[in-house]
């Protein structure tokens, strides 16, 4: 993914992703989606949003197909640590993006 800082409280995370249902796409740019991240410094919280408004995709190099929804997405991170003996350890953090999966 690529990250674009919009302002001090908002970032765009741009993902290039071609969903199998897209078929042969003729739209300019690459298939993908954007996750908008809103920071709330006063509470140290943030909110993530799947962007579906085509105006938000201008000048990003990607376009969105209405084939996925935030309810069907899962976010996870993988962190790799090297232990003192040289052993590598991968850890995964995850949660589902919808109430139905919580």
C-alpha positions in Angstrom: 0.0 0.0 0.0 1.0 3.6 -0.2 0.2 6.3 2.4 -0.7 9.9 1.6 -0.9 12.5 4.4 -3.9 14.7 3.7 -3.6 16.8 6.8 -2.6 16.4 10.4 -5.8 14.4 11.2 -6.3 12.4 8.1 -4.3 10.0 5.9 -5.2 8.0 2.9 -4.0 4.4 2.7 -4.1 3.4 -1.0 -4.3 -0.3 -1.9 -3.9 -1.8 -5.3 -6.2 -4.8 -5.5 -8.0 -6.4 -8.4 -11.1 -8.3 -7.2 -11.7 -11.5 -9.2 -15.2 -10.3 -10.1 -13.9 -7.2 -11.8 -13.1 -9.1 -15.0 -11.3 -7.1 -17.7 -11.2 -3.6 -16.4 -10.8 -0.7 -18.9 -10.8 2.2 -16.4 -7.7 4.4 -16.1 -5.3 3.6 -13.4 -5.2 0.4 -11.3 -8.0 -1.3 -9.5 -7.9 -0.8 -5.8 -9.4 0.9 -2.8 -8.6 3.6 -0.2 -8.9 3.4 3.5 -9.2 6.9 5.1 -7.7 7.2 8.5 -9.0 9.9 10.9 -6.9 10.7 13.9 -8.4 12.1 17.1 -5.4 13.4 19.0 -7.4 14.5 22.1 -8.5 10.9 22.7 -5.7 9.0 21.0 -8.2 7.1 18.9 -8.7 6.7 15.2 -11.4 5.7 12.8 -10.9 3.9 9.5 -13.3 4.3 6.6 -13.5 2.5 3.3 -13.8 5.3 0.7 -16.4 4.8 -2.0 -16.7 8.4 -3.3 -14.9 8.5 -6.7 -13.9 12.2 -6.1 -11.6 11.0 -3.3 -9.7 8.8 -5.8 -8.6 11.7 -8.1 -4.8 11.8 -8.6 -4.2 8.5 -6.6 -3.6 6.2 -9.5 -6.4 3.8 -8.4 -10.1 3.5 -8.9 -12.8 1.7 -6.9 -15.2 -1.0 -8.1 -18.3 -1.4 -5.9 -17.6 -5.1 -5.3 -16.4 -5.0 -1.7 -17.8 -3.5 1.5 -16.2 -2.6 4.8 -18.4 -5.2 6.5 -16.6 -7.9 4.5 -13.1 -6.8 5.3 -10.7 -7.9 8.0 -7.6 -5.8 8.9 -4.5 -7.4 10.3 -0.8 -6.5 10.9 2.2 -8.8 10.8 5.2 -7.8 12.9 8.5 -9.7 12.7 10.9 -9.7 15.7 14.4 -11.1 15.9 15.2 -12.7 19.2 18.7 -12.5 20.8 19.6 -16.0 19.5 18.7 -14.9 15.9 15.4 -16.7 15.8 12.7 -14.7 13.9 9.3 -14.5 15.4 6.2 -13.3 13.5 3.1 -12.1 15.3 -0.2 -11.3 13.8 -2.8 -8.8 15.2 -6.3 -8.8 13.7 -9.9 -7.8 14.2 -13.0 -7.9 12.0 -14.5 -4.7 10.6 -18.1 -5.5 11.3 -20.3 -6.0 14.4 -21.6 -9.3 13.0 -18.1 -10.8 13.4 -17.3 -9.5 16.9 
